[in-house]
Amino acid sequence: MAEDKIEKNMAIVGLVLNVIILPGLGTLIGGGSKYRTQGIWQLIVAIVSIPLMLLVIGFFSWAAMWIWALITGIKMIQEST
């Protein structure tokens, strides 16, 4: 079975969405099936982090998801054609 290749344009859109809009959203949209599970977890934890920002822990979990999504976006661009 052929591996799911990511297009360069979709990888760039995914990185921008991860950085600017919501961590995990760009991974789901631009990452294809290879990064789907990572994108789902990034999105879940980022959404859960929003109400947790009333407590201080939400800022740390949001930052962790943002960094994870940034690294995933960079990997998507490096692996794209």
Phi and psi in radians as a Rosetta constraint file:
Dihedral C 1 N 2 CA 2 C 2 CIRCULARHARMONIC -1.263 0.35
Dihedral N 2 CA 2 C 2 N 3 CIRCULARHARMONIC 2.508 0.35
Dihedral C 2 N 3 CA 3 C 3 CIRCULARHARMONIC -1.293 0.35
Dihedral N 3 CA 3 C 3 N 4 CIRCULARHARMONIC 2.507 0.35
Dihedral C 3 N 4 CA 4 C 4 CIRCULARHARMONIC -1.272 0.35
Dihedral N 4 CA 4 C 4 N 5 CIRCULARHARMONIC 1.925 0.35
Dihedral C 4 N 5 CA 5 C 5 CIRCULARHARMONIC -1.504 0.35
Dihedral N 5 CA 5 C 5 N 6 CIRCULARHARMONIC 2.501 0.35
Dihedral C 5 N 6 CA 6 C 6 CIRCULARHARMONIC -1.771 0.35
Dihedral N 6 CA 6 C 6 N 7 CIRCULARHARMONIC 2.333 0.35
Dihedral C 6 N 7 CA 7 C 7 CIRCULARHARMONIC -1.343 0.35
Dihedral N 7 CA 7 C 7 N 8 CIRCULARHARMONIC 2.585 0.35
Dihedral C 7 N 8 CA 8 C 8 CIRCULARHARMONIC -1.044 0.35
Dihedral N 8 CA 8 C 8 N 9 CIRCULARHARMONIC -0.752 0.35
Dihedral C 8 N 9 CA 9 C 9 CIRCULARHARMONIC -1.093 0.35
Dihedral N 9 CA 9 C 9 N 10 CIRCULARHARMONIC -0.752 0.35
Dihedral C 9 N 10 CA 10 C 10 CIRCULARHARMONIC -1.183 0.35
Dihedral N 10 CA 10 C 10 N 11 CIRCULARHARMONIC -0.596 0.35
Dihedral C 10 N 11 CA 11 C 11 CIRCULARHARMONIC -1.156 0.35
Dihedral N 11 CA 11 C 11 N 12 CIRCULARHARMONIC -0.689 0.35
Dihedral C 11 N 12 CA 12 C 12 CIRCULARHARMONIC -1.185 0.35
Dihedral N 12 CA 12 C 12 N 13 CIRCULARHARMONIC -0.747 0.35
Dihedral C 12 N 13 CA 13 C 13 CIRCULARHARMONIC -1.066 0.35
Dihedral N 13 CA 13 C 13 N 14 CIRCULARHARMONIC -0.716 0.35
Dihedral C 13 N 14 CA 14 C 14 CIRCULARHARMONIC -1.073 0.35
Dihedral N 14 CA 14 C 14 N 15 CIRCULARHARMONIC -0.745 0.35
Dihedral C 14 N 15 CA 15 C 15 CIRCULARHARMONIC -1.124 0.35
Dihedral N 15 CA 15 C 15 N 16 CIRCULARHARMONIC -0.759 0.35
Dihedral C 15 N 16 CA 16 C 16 CIRCULARHARMONIC -1.100 0.35
Dihedral N 16 CA 16 C 16 N 17 CIRCULARHARMONIC -0.749 0.35
Dihedral C 16 N 17 CA 17 C 17 CIRCULARHARMONIC -1.113 0.35
Dihedral N 17 CA 17 C 17 N 18 CIRCULARHARMONIC -0.690 0.35
Dihedral C 17 N 18 CA 18 C 18 CIRCULARHARMONIC -1.105 0.35
Dihedral N 18 CA 18 C 18 N 19 CIRCULARHARMONIC -0.687 0.35
Dihedral C 18 N 19 CA 19 C 19 CIRCULARHARMONIC -1.412 0.35
Dihedral N 19 CA 19 C 19 N 20 CIRCULARHARMONIC -0.755 0.35
Dihedral C 19 N 20 CA 20 C 20 CIRCULARHARMONIC -1.647 0.35
Dihedral N 20 CA 20 C 20 N 21 CIRCULARHARMONIC -0.770 0.35
Dihedral C 20 N 21 CA 21 C 21 CIRCULARHARMONIC -1.590 0.35
Dihedral N 21 CA 21 C 21 N 22 CIRCULARHARMONIC -1.279 0.35
Dihedral C 21 N 22 CA 22 C 22 CIRCULARHARMONIC -2.676 0.35
Dihedral N 22 CA 22 C 22 N 23 CIRCULARHARMONIC 2.180 0.35
Dihedral C 22 N 23 CA 23 C 23 CIRCULARHARMONIC -1.025 0.35
Dihedral N 23 CA 23 C 23 N 24 CIRCULARHARMONIC 2.290 0.35
Dihedral C 23 N 24 CA 24 C 24 CIRCULARHARMONIC 1.764 0.35
Dihedral N 24 CA 24 C 24 N 25 CIRCULARHARMONIC -0.544 0.35
Dihedral C 24 N 25 CA 25 C 25 CIRCULARHARMONIC -1.138 0.35
Dihedral N 25 CA 25 C 25 N 26 CIRCULARHARMONIC -0.778 0.35
Dihedral C 25 N 26 CA 26 C 26 CIRCULARHARMONIC -1.173 0.35
Dihedral N 26 CA 26 C 26 N 27 CIRCULARHARMONIC -0.567 0.35
Dihedral C 26 N 27 CA 27 C 27 CIRCULARHARMONIC -1.173 0.35
Dihedral N 27 CA 27 C 27 N 28 CIRCULARHARMONIC -0.704 0.35
Dihedral C 27 N 28 CA 28 C 28 CIRCULARHARMONIC -1.162 0.35
Dihedral N 28 CA 28 C 28 N 29 CIRCULARHARMONIC -0.749 0.35
Dihedral C 28 N 29 CA 29 C 29 CIRCULARHARMONIC -1.336 0.35
Dihedral N 29 CA 29 C 29 N 30 CIRCULARHARMONIC -0.792 0.35
Dihedral C 29 N 30 CA 30 C 30 CIRCULARHARMONIC -1.684 0.35
Dihedral N 30 CA 30 C 30 N 31 CIRCULARHARMONIC -0.204 0.35
Dihedral C 30 N 31 CA 31 C 31 CIRCULARHARMONIC -1.567 0.35
Dihedral N 31 CA 31 C 31 N 32 CIRCULARHARMONIC -0.217 0.35
Dihedral C 31 N 32 CA 32 C 32 CIRCULARHARMONIC 1.197 0.35
Dihedral N 32 CA 32 C 32 N 33 CIRCULARHARMONIC -2.834 0.35
Dihedral C 32 N 33 CA 33 C 33 CIRCULARHARMONIC -1.278 0.35
Dihedral N 33 CA 33 C 33 N 34 CIRCULARHARMONIC -0.389 0.35
Dihedral C 33 N 34 CA 34 C 34 CIRCULARHARMONIC -1.161 0.35
Dihedral N 34 CA 34 C 34 N 35 CIRCULARHARMONIC -0.644 0.35
Dihedral C 34 N 35 CA 35 C 35 CIRCULARHARMONIC -1.879 0.35
Dihedral N 35 CA 35 C 35 N 36 CIRCULARHARMONIC 0.230 0.35
Dihedral C 35 N 36 CA 36 C 36 CIRCULARHARMONIC -1.075 0.35
Dihedral N 36 CA 36 C 36 N 37 CIRCULARHARMONIC -0.805 0.35
Dihedral C 36 N 37 CA 37 C 37 CIRCULARHARMONIC -1.127 0.35
Dihedral N 37 CA 37 C 37 N 38 CIRCULARHARMONIC -0.742 0.35
Dihedral C 37 N 38 CA 38 C 38 CIRCULARHARMONIC -1.076 0.35
Dihedral N 38 CA 38 C 38 N 39 CIRCULARHARMONIC -0.728 0.35
Dihedral C 38 N 39 CA 39 C 39 CIRCULARHARMONIC -1.108 0.35
Dihedral N 39 CA 39 C 39 N 40 CIRCULARHARMONIC -0.706 0.35
Dihedral C 39 N 40 CA 40 C 40 CIRCULARHARMONIC -1.106 0.35
Dihedral N 40 CA 40 C 40 N 41 CIRCULARHARMONIC -0.802 0.35
Dihedral C 40 N 41 CA 41 C 41 CIRCULARHARMONIC -1.160 0.35
Dihedral N 41 CA 41 C 41 N 42 CIRCULARHARMONIC -0.689 0.35
Dihedral C 41 N 42 CA 42 C 42 CIRCULARHARMONIC -1.083 0.35
Dihedral N 42 CA 42 C 42 N 43 CIRCULARHARMONIC -0.754 0.35
Dihedral C 42 N 43 CA 43 C 43 CIRCULARHARMONIC -1.167 0.35
Dihedral N 43 CA 43 C 43 N 44 CIRCULARHARMONIC -0.760 0.35
Dihedral C 43 N 44 CA 44 C 44 CIRCULARHARMONIC -1.075 0.35
Dihedral N 44 CA 44 C 44 N 45 CIRCULARHARMONIC -0.858 0.35
Dihedral C 44 N 45 CA 45 C 45 CIRCULARHARMONIC -1.185 0.35
Dihedral N 45 CA 45 C 45 N 46 CIRCULARHARMONIC -0.618 0.35
Dihedral C 45 N 46 CA 46 C 46 CIRCULARHARMONIC -1.140 0.35
Dihedral N 46 CA 46 C 46 N 47 CIRCULARHARMONIC -0.722 0.35
Dihedral C 46 N 47 CA 47 C 47 CIRCULARHARMONIC -1.200 0.35
Dihedral N 47 CA 47 C 47 N 48 CIRCULARHARMONIC -0.694 0.35
Dihedral C 47 N 48 CA 48 C 48 CIRCULARHARMONIC -1.157 0.35
Dihedral N 48 CA 48 C 48 N 49 CIRCULARHARMONIC -0.500 0.35
Dihedral C 48 N 49 CA 49 C 49 CIRCULARHARMONIC -1.197 0.35
Dihedral N 49 CA 49 C 49 N 50 CIRCULARHARMONIC -0.460 0.35
Dihedral C 49 N 50 CA 50 C 50 CIRCULARHARMONIC -1.069 0.35
Dihedral N 50 CA 50 C 50 N 51 CIRCULARHARMONIC -0.930 0.35
Dihedral C 50 N 51 CA 51 C 51 CIRCULARHARMONIC -1.215 0.35
Dihedral N 51 CA 51 C 51 N 52 CIRCULARHARMONIC -0.443 0.35
Dihedral C 51 N 52 CA 52 C 52 CIRCULARHARMONIC -1.264 0.35
Dihedral N 52 CA 52 C 52 N 53 CIRCULARHARMONIC -0.160 0.35
Dihedral C 52 N 53 CA 53 C 53 CIRCULARHARMONIC -1.202 0.35
Dihedral N 53 CA 53 C 53 N 54 CIRCULARHARMONIC -0.305 0.35
Dihedral C 53 N 54 CA 54 C 54 CIRCULARHARMONIC -1.103 0.35
Dihedral N 54 CA 54 C 54 N 55 CIRCULARHARMONIC -0.593 0.35
Dihedral C 54 N 55 CA 55 C 55 CIRCULARHARMONIC -1.631 0.35
Dihedral N 55 CA 55 C 55 N 56 CIRCULARHARMONIC 2.846 0.35
Dihedral C 55 N 56 CA 56 C 56 CIRCULARHARMONIC -1.263 0.35
Dihedral N 56 CA 56 C 56 N 57 CIRCULARHARMONIC -0.426 0.35
Dihedral C 56 N 57 CA 57 C 57 CIRCULARHARMONIC -1.084 0.35
Dihedral N 57 CA 57 C 57 N 58 CIRCULARHARMONIC -0.484 0.35
Dihedral C 57 N 58 CA 58 C 58 CIRCULARHARMONIC -1.101 0.35
Dihedral N 58 CA 58 C 58 N 59 CIRCULARHARMONIC -0.603 0.35
Dihedral C 58 N 59 CA 59 C 59 CIRCULARHARMONIC -1.158 0.35
Dihedral N 59 CA 59 C 59 N 60 CIRCULARHARMONIC -0.658 0.35
Dihedral C 59 N 60 CA 60 C 60 CIRCULARHARMONIC -1.237 0.35
Dihedral N 60 CA 60 C 60 N 61 CIRCULARHARMONIC -0.726 0.35
Dihedral C 60 N 61 CA 61 C 61 CIRCULARHARMONIC -1.219 0.35
Dihedral N 61 CA 61 C 61 N 62 CIRCULARHARMONIC -0.602 0.35
Dihedral C 61 N 62 CA 62 C 62 CIRCULARHARMONIC -1.115 0.35
Dihedral N 62 CA 62 C 62 N 63 CIRCULARHARMONIC -0.775 0.35
Dihedral C 62 N 63 CA 63 C 63 CIRCULARHARMONIC -1.098 0.35
Dihedral N 63 CA 63 C 63 N 64 CIRCULARHARMONIC -0.695 0.35
Dihedral C 63 N 64 CA 64 C 64 CIRCULARHARMONIC -1.125 0.35
Dihedral N 64 CA 64 C 64 N 65 CIRCULARHARMONIC -0.736 0.35
Dihedral C 64 N 65 CA 65 C 65 CIRCULARHARMONIC -1.185 0.35
Dihedral N 65 CA 65 C 65 N 66 CIRCULARHARMONIC -0.647 0.35
Dihedral C 65 N 66 CA 66 C 66 CIRCULARHARMONIC -1.117 0.35
Dihedral N 66 CA 66 C 66 N 67 CIRCULARHARMONIC -0.761 0.35
Dihedral C 66 N 67 CA 67 C 67 CIRCULARHARMONIC -1.142 0.35
Dihedral N 67 CA 67 C 67 N 68 CIRCULARHARMONIC -0.769 0.35
Dihedral C 67 N 68 CA 68 C 68 CIRCULARHARMONIC -1.066 0.35
Dihedral N 68 CA 68 C 68 N 69 CIRCULARHARMONIC -0.763 0.35
Dihedral C 68 N 69 CA 69 C 69 CIRCULARHARMONIC -1.154 0.35
Dihedral N 69 CA 69 C 69 N 70 CIRCULARHARMONIC -0.641 0.35
Dihedral C 69 N 70 CA 70 C 70 CIRCULARHARMONIC -1.098 0.35
Dihedral N 70 CA 70 C 70 N 71 CIRCULARHARMONIC -0.804 0.35
Dihedral C 70 N 71 CA 71 C 71 CIRCULARHARMONIC -1.113 0.35
Dihedral N 71 CA 71 C 71 N 72 CIRCULARHARMONIC -0.734 0.35
Dihedral C 71 N 72 CA 72 C 72 CIRCULARHARMONIC -1.095 0.35
Dihedral N 72 CA 72 C 72 N 73 CIRCULARHARMONIC -0.723 0.35
Dihedral C 72 N 73 CA 73 C 73 CIRCULARHARMONIC -1.079 0.35
Dihedral N 73 CA 73 C 73 N 74 CIRCULARHARMONIC -0.716 0.35
Dihedral C 73 N 74 CA 74 C 74 CIRCULARHARMONIC -1.141 0.35
Dihedral N 74 CA 74 C 74 N 75 CIRCULARHARMONIC -0.704 0.35
Dihedral C 74 N 75 CA 75 C 75 CIRCULARHARMONIC -1.104 0.35
Dihedral N 75 CA 75 C 75 N 76 CIRCULARHARMONIC -0.685 0.35
Dihedral C 75 N 76 CA 76 C 76 CIRCULARHARMONIC -1.085 0.35
Dihedral N 76 CA 76 C 76 N 77 CIRCULARHARMONIC -0.735 0.35
Dihedral C 76 N 77 CA 77 C 77 CIRCULARHARMONIC -1.151 0.35
Dihedral N 77 CA 77 C 77 N 78 CIRCULARHARMONIC -0.725 0.35
Dihedral C 77 N 78 CA 78 C 78 CIRCULARHARMONIC -1.130 0.35
Dihedral N 78 CA 78 C 78 N 79 CIRCULARHARMONIC -0.607 0.35
Dihedral C 78 N 79 CA 79 C 79 CIRCULARHARMONIC -1.551 0.35
Dihedral N 79 CA 79 C 79 N 80 CIRCULARHARMONIC -0.101 0.35
Dihedral C 79 N 80 CA 80 C 80 CIRCULARHARMONIC -1.366 0.35
Dihedral N 80 CA 80 C 80 N 81 CIRCULARHARMONIC 2.838 0.35
